[in-house]
Amino acid sequence: MARPDLIAIGAYKPWDIEAMESDYTLHRIPEASGLAGLAQELRGRVRALAYQGHKGFGGAEMDLLPELGVVANYGVGYDAIDVAAASARGIKVTNTPDVLNDDVADLAVALLLAQGRRIVQGSEWVRSGQWAARGEMVLNRKISGGRAGILGLGRIGREIADRLAGFKMDIHYWARSEKETPGWTYHADPVSLAGAVDYLIVALVGGAATRGFVSREVIGALGPGGVIVNISRGSTVDEAALLDALESGAIAGAGLDVFLNEPNIDPRFLKLDNVVLQPHQGSGTVDTRKAMGQLQRDNIAAFLAGRALLTPVN
Ligand code: NAP
């Protein structure tokens, strides 16, 4: 029997390509814009698509694949995929939740520590010879025991909160509804959350519903001692307001893994000494990326076998 076709959009690692090639007739394209260039016969019969990337995948792309039944996203955040358009066409969308929680939460904590303890500047102090030439570097900031505010207490947000509780922090959070969190303080309003904490860690979903959620008002409420860590999506923060606050000292600093217009981020960030910048690598360990690829393929296999999807979105 002929192996099923699978279109894979994105830049997959060799182990993912090998695994997909062992089960499917694989058709790889770097971006969705390459779909129209695939043979019409293939486009007319393919039922499964593996998606990786942050560029939009919407109704126009889906309409090029009339038999498409599943879009399996590589990543928990599926804001690049127009889920409403998929549902309207009877297409299932899957994602890769949970397997990446630890890595993303670890990076959030690392960003907080790196910003407060000036880890990047400290490394440069050693490498540049300034330690030997000038002695002790500038003193920095105690992180343990502070007040942490988690904006979005979902799967990843909860892991971040658990870690920061281990740093003897007082945990506050915002979510759409109060959760079962003994000892943690719920805020029904993000401005109230920001006003109550030293560190605001953003762990919201991306997409239209949360665009600019960390508004100028929220950033203002954090105040001059405040630090923002964002591991969610660049879109969740009013980036112009964040840059203004960082430049003027209206907040103390930021640790950022995500930006608008990645990877061509606003050059204003590059001039700032009070930010730690990362290239959207929250889930970027070999172990976790392998687990994400496996879950993506398990969803595709389940769909093609007519079994229940493991992690459906719609
Ligand atoms: P999750 O469990 O679904 O949690 C998402 C949080 O967002 C929840 O607190 C949820 O509130 C809130 N939320 C959902 N819809 C909302 C809306 N319409 N308005 C306001 N808040 C809303 O997701 P997760 O697995 O923790 O992942 C969170 C996000 O992290 C992903 O969507 C992705 O964008 C990002 N991420 C980034 C990286 C990276 O490399 N930096 C890696 C993985 C994930 P409720 O609690 O009230 O439901």
Residues whose N, C-alpha, C, O or C-beta is under 5 A from the ligand:
A	BS01	NAP	V76 G77 V104 G152 L153 G154 R155 I156 G157 A175 R176 S177 A203 L204 V205 G206 A209 T210 I231 S232 R233 D257 H280 Q281 G282 S283
